[in-house]
Protein backbone atom coordinates (compact mmCIF):
# COMPACT_ATOMS: atom_id res chain seq x y z
CA UNK A 1 0.00 0.00 0.00
CA UNK A 2 0.96 3.64 -0.35
CA UNK A 3 0.54 6.52 2.10
CA UNK A 4 1.63 10.12 2.29
CA UNK A 5 4.20 11.79 4.52
CA UNK A 6 4.88 15.50 4.02
CA UNK A 7 4.62 15.80 0.22
CA UNK A 8 6.03 12.32 -0.42
CA UNK A 9 4.44 9.03 -1.39
CA UNK A 10 5.74 6.18 0.76
CA UNK A 11 5.47 2.44 0.25
CA UNK A 12 4.43 -0.17 2.77
CA UNK A 13 3.32 -3.78 3.01
CA UNK A 14 -0.11 -4.12 4.62
CA UNK A 15 -0.96 -7.53 6.05
CA UNK A 16 -4.54 -8.17 7.13
CA UNK A 17 -6.01 -11.14 9.03
CA UNK A 18 -8.39 -13.51 7.30
CA UNK A 19 -11.22 -12.36 9.54
CA UNK A 20 -11.57 -8.91 11.07
CA UNK A 21 -13.93 -8.37 14.04
CA UNK A 22 -16.73 -5.85 13.60
CA UNK A 23 -14.97 -3.62 16.14
CA UNK A 24 -11.75 -3.79 14.13
CA UNK A 25 -8.45 -5.62 14.51
CA UNK A 26 -5.51 -4.40 16.62
CA UNK A 27 -3.13 -2.50 14.37
CA UNK A 28 0.66 -2.45 14.33
CA UNK A 29 3.27 -0.45 12.43
CA UNK A 30 6.64 -2.16 11.87
CA UNK A 31 9.63 0.18 11.43
CA UNK A 32 12.87 -1.24 10.01
CA UNK A 33 16.41 -0.13 10.81
CA UNK A 34 18.98 1.78 8.77
CA UNK A 35 19.93 0.16 5.45
CA UNK A 36 23.10 -1.91 5.41
CA UNK A 37 25.70 -1.85 2.65
CA UNK A 38 24.96 -5.50 1.88
CA UNK A 39 21.22 -4.95 1.31
CA UNK A 40 20.97 -1.30 0.32
CA UNK A 41 18.08 1.09 0.66
CA UNK A 42 16.05 -0.35 -2.22
CA UNK A 43 15.63 -3.70 -0.47
CA UNK A 44 15.79 -2.42 3.09
CA UNK A 45 12.83 -3.50 5.17
CA UNK A 46 11.64 -6.24 2.81
CA UNK A 47 12.30 -9.01 5.33
CA UNK A 48 9.75 -7.37 7.64
CA UNK A 49 6.97 -8.13 5.17
CA UNK A 50 7.05 -11.77 6.25
CA UNK A 51 6.98 -10.72 9.90
CA UNK A 52 3.91 -8.58 9.20
CA UNK A 53 2.25 -11.53 7.46
CA UNK A 54 3.05 -13.80 10.40
CA UNK A 55 1.59 -11.42 12.99
CA UNK A 56 -1.53 -10.88 10.86
CA UNK A 57 -2.10 -14.59 10.29
CA UNK A 58 -1.21 -15.89 13.75
CA UNK A 59 -2.53 -13.03 15.89
CA UNK A 60 -5.42 -11.60 13.92
CA UNK A 61 -3.82 -8.17 13.62
CA UNK A 62 -3.59 -5.56 10.87
CA UNK A 63 0.11 -4.84 10.29
CA UNK A 64 1.83 -2.20 8.17
CA UNK A 65 5.53 -2.84 7.48
CA UNK A 66 6.49 0.63 6.28
CA UNK A 67 9.38 1.95 4.20
CA UNK A 68 10.80 5.36 5.09
CA UNK A 69 11.56 8.03 2.53
CA UNK A 70 14.54 6.95 0.45
CA UNK A 71 13.96 3.24 1.15
CA UNK A 72 12.07 0.37 -0.46
CA UNK A 73 10.59 2.35 -3.34
CA UNK A 74 9.43 5.30 -1.22
CA UNK A 75 10.04 8.79 -2.54
CA UNK A 76 12.47 11.23 -0.96
CA UNK A 77 15.83 11.15 0.78
CA UNK A 78 16.94 10.22 4.27
CA UNK A 79 16.79 12.66 7.13
CA UNK A 80 16.26 11.65 10.72
CA UNK A 81 13.44 14.14 11.19
CA UNK A 82 11.88 12.98 7.94
CA UNK A 83 11.95 9.36 9.07
CA UNK A 84 10.33 10.38 12.36
CA UNK A 85 7.53 12.12 10.47
CA UNK A 86 7.18 9.05 8.23
CA UNK A 87 6.46 6.85 11.27
CA UNK A 88 3.98 9.42 12.57
CA UNK A 89 2.27 9.37 9.15
CA UNK A 90 2.13 5.56 9.18
CA UNK A 91 0.59 5.63 12.66
CA UNK A 92 -2.02 8.14 11.54
CA UNK A 93 -2.75 6.12 8.40
CA UNK A 94 -3.46 2.99 10.43
CA UNK A 95 -5.49 4.90 13.03
CA UNK A 96 -7.77 6.25 10.29
CA UNK A 97 -8.71 2.79 9.02
CA UNK A 98 -12.19 1.56 9.91
CA UNK A 99 -10.91 -2.02 10.29
CA UNK A 100 -8.27 -1.07 12.91
CA UNK A 101 -9.24 -0.75 16.58
CA UNK A 102 -5.92 0.44 18.03
CA UNK A 103 -2.36 1.19 16.92
CA UNK A 104 0.92 0.00 18.44
CA UNK A 105 4.43 0.26 17.02
CA UNK A 106 7.29 -2.23 16.64
CA UNK A 107 10.70 -0.80 15.75
CA UNK A 108 14.16 -2.21 15.09
CA UNK A 109 17.48 -0.40 15.56
CA UNK A 110 17.18 3.17 14.28
CA UNK A 111 13.49 2.44 13.77
CA UNK A 112 13.18 1.40 17.43
CA UNK A 113 14.46 4.75 18.69
CA UNK A 114 12.28 6.67 16.24
CA UNK A 115 9.25 4.52 17.12
CA UNK A 116 9.54 5.59 20.74
CA UNK A 117 9.76 9.26 19.76
CA UNK A 118 6.91 9.03 17.24
CA UNK A 119 4.63 7.22 19.69
CA UNK A 120 5.39 9.84 22.33
CA UNK A 121 3.96 12.47 19.97
CA UNK A 122 0.84 10.43 19.21
CA UNK A 123 -1.30 9.97 22.32
CA UNK A 124 -3.48 7.37 20.59
CA UNK A 125 -0.58 4.91 20.24
CA UNK A 126 -1.29 2.06 22.60
CA UNK A 127 2.18 0.56 23.15
CA UNK A 128 5.69 0.27 21.68
CA UNK A 129 8.10 -2.62 21.24
CA UNK A 130 11.66 -1.39 20.65
CA UNK A 131 14.35 -3.80 19.50
CA UNK A 132 17.91 -2.60 20.19
CA UNK A 133 17.11 1.13 20.35
CA UNK A 134 20.01 3.59 20.49
CA UNK A 135 19.40 6.02 23.35
CA UNK A 136 20.44 8.90 21.11
CA UNK A 137 22.26 9.50 17.84
CA UNK A 138 25.41 11.04 19.28
CA UNK A 139 27.64 8.81 17.13
CA UNK A 140 26.00 10.24 14.02
CA UNK A 141 25.85 13.83 15.26
CA UNK A 142 29.59 13.77 16.04
CA UNK A 143 30.36 13.28 12.33
CA UNK A 144 27.34 14.18 10.19
CA UNK A 145 29.45 14.43 7.02
CA UNK A 146 30.37 10.77 7.34
CA UNK A 147 26.73 9.80 7.89
CA UNK A 148 25.71 11.80 4.82
CA UNK A 149 28.28 9.97 2.72
CA UNK A 150 27.21 6.61 4.15
CA UNK A 151 23.54 7.36 3.43
CA UNK A 152 24.49 8.15 -0.16
CA UNK A 153 26.53 4.97 -0.47
CA UNK A 154 23.64 2.71 0.61
CA UNK A 155 21.15 4.58 -1.57
CA UNK A 156 19.06 6.24 1.16
CA UNK A 157 19.95 9.61 -0.41
CA UNK A 158 19.84 9.73 -4.21
CA UNK A 159 19.41 13.46 -4.91
CA UNK A 160 22.92 14.95 -5.34
CA UNK A 161 21.64 18.33 -4.09
CA UNK A 162 20.17 16.97 -0.86
CA UNK A 163 20.13 18.29 1.79
CA UNK A 164 19.72 21.90 0.78
CA UNK A 165 20.31 22.94 4.41
CA UNK A 166 23.05 20.74 5.83
CA UNK A 167 23.07 22.43 9.24
CA UNK A 168 19.37 21.80 9.76
CA UNK A 169 19.75 18.20 8.52
CA UNK A 170 22.65 17.60 10.91
CA UNK A 171 20.88 19.34 13.81
CA UNK A 172 18.17 16.66 13.83
CA UNK A 173 20.79 14.06 14.74
CA UNK A 174 21.21 15.58 18.19
CA UNK A 175 17.66 16.82 18.81
CA UNK A 176 15.93 13.44 18.36
CA UNK A 177 16.59 11.14 21.34
CA UNK A 178 14.82 7.97 22.41
CA UNK A 179 15.88 8.56 26.01
CA UNK A 180 13.74 11.72 26.00
CA UNK A 181 10.91 10.15 24.02
CA UNK A 182 10.69 7.24 26.49
CA UNK A 183 9.91 9.60 29.35
CA UNK A 184 7.21 11.28 27.27
CA UNK A 185 5.78 7.89 26.24
CA UNK A 186 5.28 6.75 29.86
CA UNK A 187 3.12 5.37 31.36
CA UNK A 188 2.07 3.61 28.14
CA UNK A 189 3.67 0.14 27.82
CA UNK A 190 7.19 -0.13 26.42
CA UNK A 191 8.85 -3.47 25.68
CA UNK A 192 12.60 -3.30 24.97
CA UNK A 193 14.55 -6.24 23.51
CA UNK A 194 18.33 -6.25 23.27
CA UNK A 195 20.95 -8.83 22.37
CA UNK A 196 23.50 -9.42 25.11
CA UNK A 197 26.35 -9.41 22.57
CA UNK A 198 25.13 -6.52 20.39
CA UNK A 199 28.23 -4.81 18.97
CA UNK A 200 26.39 -2.04 17.12
CA UNK A 201 24.17 -0.64 19.88
CA UNK A 202 25.50 -1.13 23.43
CA UNK A 203 23.04 -2.78 25.80
CA UNK A 204 23.61 0.21 28.09
CA UNK A 205 21.48 2.25 25.65
CA UNK A 206 18.46 0.07 26.26
CA UNK A 207 18.98 0.20 29.99
CA UNK A 208 18.96 4.00 30.14
CA UNK A 209 15.93 4.16 27.80
CA UNK A 210 14.13 1.73 30.13
CA UNK A 211 15.13 3.82 33.15
CA UNK A 212 13.87 6.99 31.46
CA UNK A 213 10.49 5.36 30.88
CA UNK A 214 10.22 4.14 34.44
CA UNK A 215 8.21 0.96 33.94
CA UNK A 216 9.52 -0.50 30.69
CA UNK A 217 9.87 -4.27 30.30
CA UNK A 218 13.51 -4.93 29.34
CA UNK A 219 14.30 -8.38 27.94
CA UNK A 220 17.93 -9.30 27.24
CA UNK A 221 18.51 -12.13 24.75
CA UNK A 222 21.50 -14.14 25.92
CA UNK A 223 24.20 -14.76 23.30
CA UNK A 224 22.40 -12.67 20.67
CA UNK A 225 23.79 -9.84 18.58
CA UNK A 226 22.14 -6.90 16.89
CA UNK A 227 20.00 -8.65 14.27
CA UNK A 228 17.22 -9.85 16.54
CA UNK A 229 14.82 -9.85 13.59
CA UNK A 230 16.31 -13.27 12.79
CA UNK A 231 16.45 -14.59 16.36
CA UNK A 232 13.50 -16.92 17.04
CA UNK A 233 13.64 -16.14 20.76
CA UNK A 234 13.16 -12.44 20.14
CA UNK A 235 10.33 -13.05 17.66
CA UNK A 236 8.62 -15.35 20.16
CA UNK A 237 8.73 -12.58 22.77
CA UNK A 238 7.28 -10.11 20.25
CA UNK A 239 4.45 -12.48 19.36
CA UNK A 240 3.70 -12.98 23.05
CA UNK A 241 3.65 -9.20 23.51
CA UNK A 242 1.14 -8.89 20.66
CA UNK A 243 -1.03 -11.51 22.36
CA UNK A 244 -0.94 -9.61 25.64
CA UNK A 245 -2.12 -6.45 23.90
CA UNK A 246 -4.92 -8.35 22.17
CA UNK A 247 -6.34 -9.76 25.37
CA UNK A 248 -5.55 -6.99 27.84
CA UNK A 249 -8.27 -4.45 27.12
CA UNK A 250 -7.09 -2.27 30.02
CA UNK A 251 -3.97 -1.26 28.03
CA UNK A 252 -5.06 1.82 26.10
N, C-alpha and C positions, 0 to 999 in steps of 0.2 A: 504494500500500500504506500501511498504518498501522503505527506502532510507538509504544512508550511511552517517555517521558522524565519522571523524577520521577513525578508523578501525572497527567500530561497525555498525551493522545493526539495524536500528530503525524502529519502527512501527508507522503508522499513518492512519487515516481515511480520504480518499479523497472523497469529495462530488462534483459532477459535475451537472451543469444545464441540463435540458432536451434538450435545443438547445444552441449551442455555435456559436457566430458570426464568420464569416470568419477571422476577425481580432483578434479573441481570446476573452475570457471572462476575466473580472477583477479577479485577484487571491488574496486569503487571506490565511495567516497562523494563526491558533489559538493555543495559548500557555497556557497550564493550570498552576495552582499554585502548591505549594508543597503538597505532599500527607498528608492526615490527618490520625490519628490513626484509626478512624472509617472506612475509606475506604481502606487505604493501597495503596502501590505503584502499585500493580498488576492491580487494578481497577481505579487508578487515571487517570483522564482525559476522562473517558468514557462518562460522561454526556455531553461533548463538541461535541461528534459525532452528537447528535441531533441538536445542534446549527449550526454545519457545514451544515447539511442537510437543515435546515430551510433557511439559507442564500443562499445556492445554488438554492433551489427551488423558493424562493420568490424574490430573487434579481438577478438571472442569473449569479451567480459568481461561480468560482472554488475555493473550500475551503479545505485546509488540516488541520485537527485537529491532531497535532503531539503528540507523546509520547517521552519524554526525555529518555536518557540512564538510566536504572534502573527502568523504569516505563512502565506499560501497555504492557509488552511483549518485550520491547526493550532491547537489550543487554547492558551490562556495569553496572557501579555503579555511584551514584551521586557525582558530583563535580560541583561547581558553574561555573567554567570555561568550564567544559564539557557541561553543559546545555546551556551556551551561544553559544558554537560552534554548538550544535545541532540545535538551532534556525537558526543560519547562514546557516547551511546545508539545512534546510527545505526551507528557502528563496531561496537559489540557485537552489534547486530541482524544485520549482514552476516556477522560472524565466526561466528555461531551457525548459519548456513545450511549444510546439507549439500552444496549445489551450489556453494559458494564455497570456494576453496582458499587465498586470502590476501586481505588488505584493505589498500588504500592510499587516500589522501585527496587530493582536488583542491579547493582553495578559492580564492575570488575576493574581493578587498577585505577587508572585515571578516571574511568567512568564511575568507580565507587566513590571517590572523593567528590566528584561533581554531582552524583546522585544525592549525597547527603545535603549539599548546598542547595540543589534545586528543590528538594523536598522541603527544606526549611522555609523556602519562599512560597510554598504552596500548602496552605493549611489543610486542604482536602486530601493530601497524601496520607494514607493510613499507616504505612510502615516502610522501612528501608532495610535491605540486606546489602552490606558493603563487603566486597571480597578484596582484601589486600589494599585498603585505601591509604594513599600517602596523606599525612596530616596536613601538609602544605606543599607548595611547589617551589620551595627555596632552591633546590638544585637547578631548576629551570631558570628561575629569576636571577640567579647568580651569573648566568651566561646565556642571555636570550638570543644572541647572535648564533650560537651553536645550535640552540633549539630550532631556530628558524631554518638553518641549513639542513638539519636533520628532518624537519617536517617536509621540506622540499624533496629531500632524497627518497623519502618513503611515499611521496605522492599526495600527502595531505594538503599541500599548497601547490597549486599548478599555475596560478597567475603570477607571471614574473614581476608585476608591479605591486603585489600584495606583500605586506600591508602598506597602505598609503600613509599611515601614522605609526611608525615603529614604536615610538615612546608609549603611546596608548596601548598598543598590542602587548608590549613587554610589561607594562604596569599591571595588567590583569594577572600576570603570573605570581605576583606577590599579594594582590588584594583578595584572591579567591583561596579560601582555606577551609578544609574539612573540619579542622579542630574548632573553628568558630561556628561553622554550620551545624555541627553536632549539638552544641549547646542550644542553638536556636530550634533545632528539631525536637529536643526533649519537651515533654515526656513521651512523645510518640515512640513506638518500639524501634530499636535499632539492633540488628544482628550484624556482627562483624566476624568474618572468617579470615584467618591468616595462616600461611604455611610457616612452620617452625624454622625452616631452612631457606626462607625467601631471601635471595641475594639482591633483588631489585628494590624492594620496599622493606625497610627494617621493621621487624615486629613491634618495635618501640612505637612506631607511628600509630598502629592500631590501638595500642594500649593508651596513648594519650588522647586519641579520638574517643575511645570508650570512657575515659575519665571525664572528658569534657561533656559528654552526654549525661553521665551520672547514673544511668541504669541500663546501659547497653549490655547485650549478651555477647561476650567475646569467646569465640571458639578457636583454639589453636590446633591445627592439623599436624600431628607429629610426623617428622621426616618428609614433609611436603615443601615444595618450592613455591615459586610465584604463580605458576599456571594452574591454579586450582580449578579452572574450567574443566580440566581433563582428569581431575582427581575424583574417583567415585565416592569417596568419603565426604568430600565437600558438597558434591551434588546431592547426596543423600540428606545432608543437613539442610540444604536449601529446600528440597522437596518436603521435608518435615516441617520447615518454617511456613511454607505455603499452606500446608494442611492446618497448621495451628491458626493461621489467619482465617481460613475458610470456616472453621468451626467455633472460633472465639468471637462471637458477635459483639463482645464488650470492647474490642480493640477497634477504635474509630480514628 
